[in-house]
Amino acid sequence: MATNDTDRKEPSRAWIAGLVLLGIVGWQLYLGFTIQEIGIPSVFSIKFGTRPPPPARMSAIEDGYDRHGSDYKDFFATDIGQCLNECAADTRCKAISFNKSSKQCWMKNAYAERRQNPGFISAVKIGD
């Protein structure tokens, strides 16, 4: 049976709109994985392919070590946990030294030199 041009059905507008939308989303995903990382703004306000940086956290504690120098703030803490939390929340803090006997926390604005000292606990910040 022969078909002529009048027998063919045209694609529906909804089908065409779906393909256009799929193309736009695909293009935005491509942009999100390529040029957004080098600072070129995206086409839409929704940014595919980018994630916020992970929150800052502290390293494992270094019991018996003092991070000597680079002090910018000190305070008396109830325990090492309070000292670690203060540093993690402060963008300027890069490391801490905690005096076990006096419970004094020393916040560092640089990754200070590590020295053995049995009276201290130290840690450094990761991810900030």
N, C-alpha and C positions, 0 to 999 in steps of 0.2 A: 504494500500500500504506500503510495507516494504521499509525502507531506509537502505542503507549501508553506510559505512564510506566514500566512494568516493562521495556521494551526498551531504554531509555536507559542508557548506561554512566556510572557515577559517575567523576569524575576520581580518578586514583590518589593515594595519600597522598604518594608521592615527588614527583609533579607539584605538589601543593599546597605541600609543604615547600620546593621549589625557588622557587616564587613568593614565599613568605614570606621566604626568605633573600634573594632579589633585592630585595624591598621594603626589608628592613633595610639592606642594603648601599647601596641608592640613597638612603635617608634619611641614612645616615652620610656619604655623599659630599656631600649637600646641606648637612649641618651643618658639614662640614669646610670648605666654601667660603664659608660665611656666618658663623655665630656663633663659630667657634673663633678667628677673627682678633681678636675683641673681648674675649676672655678668658673666655668661658663654656666650661666643660669639656665634652668630648665624651662620648657615650654609651658608647663602647668605649675600651679603652686604645690601640687602633690608630687613629692620627689620619690620616685621608685629607685631602689637600689642603694639608698644611703641609710646609714644607721648612726644614732648618736654615739659618741664615745662611751666606753664603759665607765662607771663611776670609779673614782680613785679608791684604792684600798691599800692596806699596809701589808708588808711582807711578813713572813714568819718572824717571830721575835728571836733576837740574838742574845741569849742569856749569857752574862759574863763579859759583855762588850759595851764599850762607851764609844759614841760617835763624837770625837773630840773636835771642838771649834764650830764655827758657822751658826752660833746661837743667835736667835732674834727675839725669843720669847720664852719665859719660864713661868711655871705656876705649880702649886701643890695639888696633886691629883689623889683621888681616893685609891686608885689602883692603876696598873698598866693599861687596862682597857680604856679608861677615861683619857689617858695620854694618847693612845692610838687613835681613838675616835676624834679627838680635837685636831690632830694632825691630818687625818683623812678629810676632814671638813674644811680645812684651811688651804686655799690654793697656794699660799706662799710656802707652806711647810713641805719639806722634802724628806726629812728624817727626824727621829726622836732619840733621846737618851733619857732613861728613867732611873733615878737613884732609888734603889730598893729600900734603903734605911730611912731616908728623909722624905720619900714619896714625892720628890720634886721631878717635874717633867721639863725637859729642855727641848724646845722645838728648833729645828735647824732649817735654814733657807738654802742649804746646799747638801750634797751627799758627802758629809764630813768623813774624815779619816776614821777608820775603825781601830780601836785599841782594846786590848784585853784589860778588863777590870771586873773582878767578881762582884762588886757592889752595884753594877749597872745592868740594865736590859736595854737593847736598842732595836730599832726597826727602820726600814726605809719605805717610802711611798712608791706604789706601783700604779701607773696609769693616769698620772696628772702632770 
